[in-house]
Amino acid sequence: MGIAAVIIIAALSYFIQRSRPHRSAAQPPVARPSLVNCPLCGSRLAKGEDIATRVWRPMNVPEQRIAVYGCPHCYPNSEPGITRICPVCHETVPPTGHLVAHLFNLVDGKKHVTVTGCVHCVAYEPYKK
């Protein structure tokens, strides 16, 4: 009876180990893409990747101005084949440039960002007619 119990336990543990997906130490887990694209280069961000920004006001106001510098693919150094394009004027943004945007802190705790342009097109906006 004891031998039968040992065989059943060994068989169950064998099938449980075989049914679990296992990863070798050399293979990192697959990064799942998120639903966010970088506004400068258009690269799809993976989970855990953030867009570099700078906030000029405290976080407890409903609207604040921010600077968007880019994602890990285009800031501080662009990857090969990546170009930084302003979504407003469609001009190339230099590596030292950034986008100007407004961050809206909504009542339900969510955030919304509206890009108003790059440093060049926002700087000349009052002079446009």
Backbone as JSON Lines, residues from 0, in Angstrom:
{"i":0,"aa":"M","n":[0.82,-1.19,0.0],"ca":[0.0,0.0,0.0],"c":[0.87,1.27,0.0]}
{"i":1,"aa":"G","n":[1.93,1.25,0.79],"ca":[2.83,2.39,0.87],"c":[3.56,2.64,-0.44]}
{"i":2,"aa":"I","n":[3.92,1.55,-1.12],"ca":[4.62,1.68,-2.4],"c":[3.69,2.3,-3.44]}
{"i":3,"aa":"A","n":[2.43,1.92,-3.42],"ca":[1.45,2.47,-4.36],"c":[1.25,3.97,-4.13]}
{"i":4,"aa":"A","n":[1.24,4.4,-2.88],"ca":[1.09,5.82,-2.56],"c":[2.3,6.61,-3.05]}
{"i":5,"aa":"V","n":[3.5,6.06,-2.88],"ca":[4.71,6.73,-3.34],"c":[4.71,6.85,-4.87]}
{"i":6,"aa":"I","n":[4.26,5.82,-5.57],"ca":[4.22,5.85,-7.03],"c":[3.2,6.89,-7.51]}
{"i":7,"aa":"I","n":[2.04,6.95,-6.84],"ca":[1.01,7.93,-7.23],"c":[1.51,9.35,-6.98]}
{"i":8,"aa":"I","n":[2.14,9.6,-5.86],"ca":[2.67,10.94,-5.56],"c":[3.76,11.32,-6.55]}
{"i":9,"aa":"A","n":[4.63,10.39,-6.89],"ca":[5.69,10.66,-7.86],"c":[5.11,10.95,-9.23]}
{"i":10,"aa":"A","n":[4.09,10.19,-9.63],"ca":[3.46,10.41,-10.94],"c":[2.76,11.77,-10.98]}
{"i":11,"aa":"L","n":[2.06,12.13,-9.91],"ca":[1.38,13.44,-9.86],"c":[2.38,14.59,-9.93]}
{"i":12,"aa":"S","n":[3.46,14.49,-9.18],"ca":[4.45,15.57,-9.2],"c":[5.12,15.67,-10.57]}
{"i":13,"aa":"Y","n":[5.33,14.53,-11.24],"ca":[5.91,14.54,-12.58],"c":[4.97,15.25,-13.57]}
{"i":14,"aa":"F","n":[3.68,14.92,-13.54],"ca":[2.73,15.54,-14.47],"c":[2.49,17.01,-14.16]}
{"i":15,"aa":"I","n":[2.54,17.39,-12.9],"ca":[2.38,18.81,-12.53],"c":[3.56,19.62,-13.05]}
{"i":16,"aa":"Q","n":[4.77,19.09,-12.9],"ca":[5.95,19.8,-13.4],"c":[5.95,19.9,-14.91]}
{"i":17,"aa":"R","n":[5.48,18.87,-15.59],"ca":[5.43,18.89,-17.06],"c":[4.36,19.84,-17.58]}
{"i":18,"aa":"S","n":[3.28,20.04,-16.83],"ca":[2.19,20.9,-17.3],"c":[2.49,22.38,-17.09]}
{"i":19,"aa":"R","n":[3.39,22.73,-16.18],"ca":[3.75,24.13,-15.93],"c":[4.7,24.61,-17.02]}
{"i":20,"aa":"P","n":[4.44,25.8,-17.57],"ca":[5.43,26.35,-18.5],"c":[6.64,26.84,-17.71]}
{"i":21,"aa":"H","n":[7.8,26.41,-18.09],"ca":[9.02,26.85,-17.4],"c":[9.91,27.59,-18.38]}
{"i":22,"aa":"R","n":[10.69,28.5,-17.83],"ca":[11.61,29.29,-18.63],"c":[13.03,28.96,-18.19]}
{"i":23,"aa":"S","n":[13.89,28.94,-19.14],"ca":[15.29,28.74,-18.79],"c":[15.85,30.06,-18.27]}
{"i":24,"aa":"A","n":[16.94,30.0,-17.57],"ca":[17.52,31.2,-16.97],"c":[18.04,32.15,-18.05]}
{"i":25,"aa":"A","n":[18.36,31.66,-19.23],"ca":[18.92,32.51,-20.28],"c":[17.86,33.32,-21.01]}
{"i":26,"aa":"Q","n":[16.59,32.9,-20.95],"ca":[15.54,33.6,-21.68],"c":[14.76,34.51,-20.75]}
{"i":27,"aa":"P","n":[14.77,35.82,-20.98],"ca":[13.97,36.72,-20.15],"c":[12.5,36.59,-20.54]}
{"i":28,"aa":"P","n":[11.59,37.0,-19.66],"ca":[10.18,36.95,-20.02],"c":[9.89,37.89,-21.18]}
{"i":29,"aa":"V","n":[8.92,37.52,-22.0],"ca":[8.57,38.31,-23.18],"c":[7.88,39.59,-22.74]}
{"i":30,"aa":"A","n":[8.35,40.73,-23.25],"ca":[7.73,42.01,-22.92],"c":[6.43,42.16,-23.7]}
{"i":31,"aa":"R","n":[5.36,42.43,-22.99],"ca":[4.08,42.61,-23.64],"c":[3.94,44.07,-24.04]}
{"i":32,"aa":"P","n":[3.53,44.35,-25.26],"ca":[3.38,45.74,-25.66],"c":[2.2,46.39,-24.98]}
{"i":33,"aa":"S","n":[2.35,47.67,-24.68],"ca":[1.25,48.41,-24.1],"c":[0.5,49.12,-25.22]}
{"i":34,"aa":"L","n":[-0.47,49.9,-24.86],"ca":[-1.29,50.59,-25.85],"c":[-0.82,52.03,-26.06]}
{"i":35,"aa":"V","n":[0.39,52.36,-25.6],"ca":[0.88,53.73,-25.64],"c":[1.98,53.84,-26.69]}
{"i":36,"aa":"N","n":[1.9,54.87,-27.53],"ca":[2.96,55.18,-28.48],"c":[3.63,56.47,-28.04]}
{"i":37,"aa":"C","n":[4.91,56.6,-28.33],"ca":[5.64,57.82,-28.03],"c":[5.13,58.93,-28.96]}
{"i":38,"aa":"P","n":[4.81,60.12,-28.44],"ca":[4.33,61.19,-29.31],"c":[5.42,61.76,-30.22]}
{"i":39,"aa":"L","n":[6.68,61.56,-29.89],"ca":[7.77,62.08,-30.71],"c":[8.19,61.13,-31.82]}
{"i":40,"aa":"C","n":[8.45,59.88,-31.48],"ca":[8.98,58.95,-32.5],"c":[7.95,57.92,-32.95]}
{"i":41,"aa":"G","n":[6.85,57.78,-32.24],"ca":[5.81,56.83,-32.62],"c":[6.1,55.4,-32.23]}
{"i":42,"aa":"S","n":[7.15,55.14,-31.48],"ca":[7.48,53.78,-31.05],"c":[6.47,53.29,-30.03]}
{"i":43,"aa":"R","n":[6.07,52.03,-30.17],"ca":[5.16,51.44,-29.19],"c":[5.96,51.1,-27.94]}
{"i":44,"aa":"L","n":[5.46,51.5,-26.79],"ca":[6.17,51.28,-25.54],"c":[5.77,49.94,-24.94]}
{"i":45,"aa":"A","n":[6.74,49.23,-24.4],"ca":[6.48,47.99,-23.69],"c":[6.1,48.32,-22.26]}
{"i":46,"aa":"K","n":[5.5,47.36,-21.59],"ca":[5.13,47.58,-20.19],"c":[6.39,47.9,-19.4]}
{"i":47,"aa":"G","n":[6.3,48.91,-18.57],"ca":[7.43,49.32,-17.76],"c":[8.24,50.46,-18.37]}
{"i":48,"aa":"E","n":[8.07,50.73,-19.66],"ca":[8.77,51.84,-20.29],"c":[7.93,53.11,-20.12]}
{"i":49,"aa":"D","n":[8.58,54.2,-19.76],"ca":[7.9,55.46,-19.53],"c":[8.4,56.52,-20.49]}
{"i":50,"aa":"I","n":[7.6,57.55,-20.66],"ca":[7.98,58.71,-21.45],"c":[8.58,59.74,-20.5]}
{"i":51,"aa":"A","n":[9.76,60.25,-20.84],"ca":[10.43,61.23,-19.99],"c":[9.73,62.58,-20.12]}
{"i":52,"aa":"T","n":[9.26,63.12,-19.0],"ca":[8.56,64.4,-18.98],"c":[9.07,65.26,-17.83]}
{"i":53,"aa":"R","n":[8.71,66.53,-17.88],"ca":[9.02,67.46,-16.79],"c":[7.75,68.25,-16.52]}
{"i":54,"aa":"V","n":[7.34,68.31,-15.25],"ca":[6.13,69.02,-14.85],"c":[6.55,70.32,-14.17]}
{"i":55,"aa":"W","n":[5.92,71.44,-14.56],"ca":[6.3,72.73,-14.02],"c":[5.46,73.19,-12.84]}
{"i":56,"aa":"R","n":[4.36,72.57,-12.59],"ca":[3.52,72.97,-11.46],"c":[3.28,71.78,-10.55]}
{"i":57,"aa":"P","n":[2.75,72.02,-9.34],"ca":[2.44,70.87,-8.47],"c":[1.32,70.02,-9.06]}
{"i":58,"aa":"M","n":[1.22,68.78,-8.59],"ca":[0.28,67.82,-9.17],"c":[-1.17,68.03,-8.73]}
{"i":59,"aa":"N","n":[-1.46,68.93,-7.81],"ca":[-2.82,69.06,-7.3],"c":[-3.65,70.12,-8.04]}
{"i":60,"aa":"V","n":[-3.2,70.59,-9.18],"ca":[-3.98,71.54,-9.98],"c":[-4.64,70.78,-11.13]}
{"i":61,"aa":"P","n":[-5.77,71.28,-11.65],"ca":[-6.46,70.53,-12.7],"c":[-5.74,70.54,-14.05]}
{"i":62,"aa":"E","n":[-4.94,71.58,-14.33],"ca":[-4.22,71.65,-15.6],"c":[-2.82,72.16,-15.34]}
{"i":63,"aa":"Q","n":[-1.84,71.55,-15.99],"ca":[-0.46,71.99,-15.81],"c":[0.31,71.82,-17.11]}
{"i":64,"aa":"R","n":[1.29,72.65,-17.29],"ca":[2.12,72.6,-18.49],"c":[3.27,71.63,-18.25]}
{"i":65,"aa":"I","n":[3.57,70.81,-19.27],"ca":[4.65,69.84,-19.14],"c":[5.51,69.86,-20.39]}
{"i":66,"aa":"A","n":[6.72,69.34,-20.25],"ca":[7.62,69.14,-21.39],"c":[7.76,67.64,-21.59]}
{"i":67,"aa":"V","n":[7.6,67.18,-22.82],"ca":[7.72,65.76,-23.16],"c":[9.04,65.6,-23.91]}
{"i":68,"aa":"Y","n":[9.98,64.87,-23.31],"ca":[11.31,64.7,-23.9],"c":[11.4,63.47,-24.8]}
{"i":69,"aa":"G","n":[10.63,62.43,-24.53],"ca":[10.65,61.26,-25.39],"c":[10.66,59.97,-24.59]}
{"i":70,"aa":"C","n":[10.71,58.86,-25.31],"ca":[10.7,57.53,-24.71],"c":[12.13,56.98,-24.67]}
{"i":71,"aa":"P","n":[12.34,55.8,-24.12],"ca":[13.68,55.21,-24.12],"c":[14.25,54.95,-25.51]}
{"i":72,"aa":"H","n":[13.38,54.91,-26.54],"ca":[13.85,54.66,-27.89],"c":[14.4,55.92,-28.56]}
{"i":73,"aa":"C","n":[13.95,57.1,-28.12],"ca":[14.39,58.34,-28.78],"c":[15.01,59.36,-27.84]}
{"i":74,"aa":"Y","n":[15.05,59.11,-26.53],"ca":[15.64,60.06,-25.59],"c":[16.39,59.3,-24.53]}
{"i":75,"aa":"P","n":[17.58,59.65,-24.15],"ca":[18.39,60.78,-24.57],"c":[19.11,60.56,-25.89]}
{"i":76,"aa":"N","n":[19.3,59.31,-26.29],"ca":[19.92,59.01,-27.58],"c":[18.93,58.2,-28.41]}
{"i":77,"aa":"S","n":[18.75,58.61,-29.66],"ca":[17.83,57.89,-30.54],"c":[18.45,56.59,-31.02]}
{"i":78,"aa":"E","n":[17.61,55.57,-31.14],"ca":[18.06,54.31,-31.71],"c":[18.2,54.49,-33.22]}
{"i":79,"aa":"P","n":[18.97,53.64,-33.88],"ca":[19.12,53.77,-35.34],"c":[17.77,53.65,-36.05]}
{"i":80,"aa":"G","n":[17.54,54.57,-36.97],"ca":[16.3,54.57,-37.75],"c":[15.14,55.28,-37.1]}
{"i":81,"aa":"I","n":[15.32,55.83,-35.91],"ca":[14.24,56.53,-35.2],"c":[14.39,58.02,-35.45]}
{"i":82,"aa":"T","n":[13.32,58.66,-35.9],"ca":[13.32,60.11,-36.07],"c":[12.27,60.72,-35.15]}
{"i":83,"aa":"R","n":[12.62,61.85,-34.58],"ca":[11.72,62.56,-33.66],"c":[10.98,63.64,-34.45]}
{"i":84,"aa":"I","n":[9.68,63.49,-34.59],"ca":[8.86,64.39,-35.4],"c":[7.82,65.05,-34.51]}
{"i":85,"aa":"C","n":[7.64,66.35,-34.65],"ca":[6.6,67.08,-33.92],"c":[5.24,66.71,-34.51]}
{"i":86,"aa":"P","n":[4.26,66.3,-33.69],"ca":[2.96,65.93,-34.23],"c":[2.13,67.13,-34.69]}
{"i":87,"aa":"V","n":[2.55,68.35,-34.38],"ca":[1.78,69.54,-34.75],"c":[2.31,70.14,-36.05]}
{"i":88,"aa":"C","n":[3.62,70.48,-36.1],"ca":[4.18,71.13,-37.28],"c":[4.88,70.14,-38.22]}
{"i":89,"aa":"H","n":[5.04,68.89,-37.8],"ca":[5.65,67.82,-38.59],"c":[7.1,68.11,-38.97]}
{"i":90,"aa":"E","n":[7.79,68.91,-38.18],"ca":[9.21,69.17,-38.37],"c":[10.01,68.23,-37.47]}
{"i":91,"aa":"T","n":[11.28,68.03,-37.8],"ca":[12.16,67.19,-37.0],"c":[12.53,67.92,-35.71]}
{"i":92,"aa":"V","n":[12.38,67.23,-34.59],"ca":[12.74,67.79,-33.28],"c":[14.16,67.33,-32.96]}
{"i":93,"aa":"P","n":[15.07,68.25,-32.65],"ca":[16.45,67.85,-32.35],"c":[16.52,67.07,-31.04]}
{"i":94,"aa":"P","n":[17.63,66.37,-30.81],"ca":[17.77,65.59,-29.57],"c":[17.68,66.43,-28.31]}
{"i":95,"aa":"T","n":[18.03,67.7,-28.4],"ca":[17.93,68.58,-27.22],"c":[16.56,69.22,-27.09]}
{"i":96,"aa":"G","n":[15.68,69.06,-28.07],"ca":[14.36,69.66,-28.05],"c":[13.34,68.79,-27.33]}
{"i":97,"aa":"H","n":[12.14,69.35,-27.17],"ca":[11.06,68.62,-26.52],"c":[9.71,69.13,-27.02]}
{"i":98,"aa":"L","n":[8.66,68.43,-26.65],"ca":[7.31,68.86,-26.97],"c":[6.73,69.61,-25.78]}
{"i":99,"aa":"V","n":[5.89,70.59,-26.06],"ca":[5.17,71.3,-25.01],"c":[3.75,70.73,-24.99]}
{"i":100,"aa":"A","n":[3.26,70.41,-23.8],"ca":[1.95,69.78,-23.68],"c":[1.25,70.28,-22.42]}
{"i":101,"aa":"H","n":[-0.03,69.97,-22.33],"ca":[-0.82,70.27,-21.14],"c":[-1.31,68.95,-20.56]}
{"i":102,"aa":"L","n":[-1.11,68.79,-19.25],"ca":[-1.55,67.61,-18.53],"c":[-2.8,67.98,-17.75]}
{"i":103,"aa":"F","n":[-3.89,67.26,-18.0],"ca":[-5.13,67.49,-17.3],"c":[-5.32,66.39,-16.26]}
{"i":104,"aa":"N","n":[-5.39,66.78,-14.98],"ca":[-5.65,65.83,-13.9],"c":[-7.16,65.77,-13.7]}
{"i":105,"aa":"L","n":[-7.77,64.7,-14.17],"ca":[-9.22,64.58,-14.13],"c":[-9.69,64.22,-12.73]}
{"i":106,"aa":"V","n":[-10.97,64.42,-12.47],"ca":[-11.54,64.22,-11.14],"c":[-11.46,62.75,-10.71]}
{"i":107,"aa":"D","n":[-11.61,61.83,-11.64],"ca":[-11.61,60.41,-11.29],"c":[-10.2,59.84,-11.12]}
{"i":108,"aa":"G","n":[-9.18,60.69,-11.13],"ca":[-7.8,60.25,-10.92],"c":[-7.05,59.94,-12.2]}
{"i":109,"aa":"K","n":[-7.73,59.94,-13.33],"ca":[-7.06,59.68,-14.6],"c":[-6.38,60.95,-15.09]}
{"i":110,"aa":"K","n":[-5.48,60.78,-16.03],"ca":[-4.74,61.91,-16.59],"c":[-4.92,61.92,-18.1]}
{"i":111,"aa":"H","n":[-4.94,63.13,-18.67],"ca":[-5.05,63.3,-20.12],"c":[-4.01,64.31,-20.56]}
{"i":112,"aa":"V","n":[-3.29,64.02,-21.63],"ca":[-2.25,64.9,-22.14],"c":[-2.62,65.37,-23.53]}
{"i":113,"aa":"T","n":[-2.51,66.69,-23.76],"ca":[-2.72,67.28,-25.07],"c":[-1.44,67.98,-25.49]}
{"i":114,"aa":"V","n":[-0.86,67.53,-26.61],"ca":[0.38,68.12,-27.12],"c":[0.02,69.37,-27.9]}
{"i":115,"aa":"T","n":[0.67,70.5,-27.57],"ca":[0.41,71.75,-28.28],"c":[1.47,72.06,-29.32]}
{"i":116,"aa":"G","n":[2.59,71.33,-29.31],"ca":[3.62,71.53,-30.32],"c":[5.0,71.34,-29.75]}
{"i":117,"aa":"C","n":[6.0,71.58,-30.59],"ca":[7.39,71.48,-30.15],"c":[7.86,72.87,-29.71]}
{"i":118,"aa":"V","n":[9.08,72.95,-29.3],"ca":[9.62,74.23,-28.84],"c":[9.6,75.28,-29.95]}
{"i":119,"aa":"H","n":[9.83,74.85,-31.18],"ca":[9.89,75.79,-32.3],"c":[8.52,76.3,-32.71]}
{"i":120,"aa":"C","n":[7.54,75.42,-32.88],"ca":[6.24,75.88,-33.38],"c":[5.42,76.56,-32.28]}
{"i":121,"aa":"V","n":[5.61,76.21,-31.0],"ca":[4.9,76.9,-29.93],"c":[5.5,78.27,-29.69]}
{"i":122,"aa":"A","n":[6.83,78.42,-29.88],"ca":[7.48,79.7,-29.66],"c":[7.02,80.74,-30.68]}
{"i":123,"aa":"Y","n":[6.71,80.31,-31.89],"ca":[6.29,81.25,-32.94],"c":[4.78,81.33,-33.09]}
{"i":124,"aa":"E","n":[4.04,80.63,-32.25],"ca":[2.59,80.59,-32.38],"c":[1.93,81.97,-32.25]}
{"i":125,"aa":"P","n":[2.33,82.86,-31.32],"ca":[1.66,84.16,-31.24],"c":[1.86,85.02,-32.48]}
{"i":126,"aa":"Y","n":[2.91,84.74,-33.25],"ca":[3.21,85.56,-34.42],"c":[2.51,85.05,-35.68]}
{"i":127,"aa":"K","n":[1.9,83.86,-35.61],"ca":[1.2,83.31,-36.77],"c":[-0.15,84.0,-36.93]}
{"i":128,"aa":"K","n":[-0.55,84.21,-38.16],"ca":[-1.87,84.81,-38.4],"c":[-2.67,83.98,-39.32]}
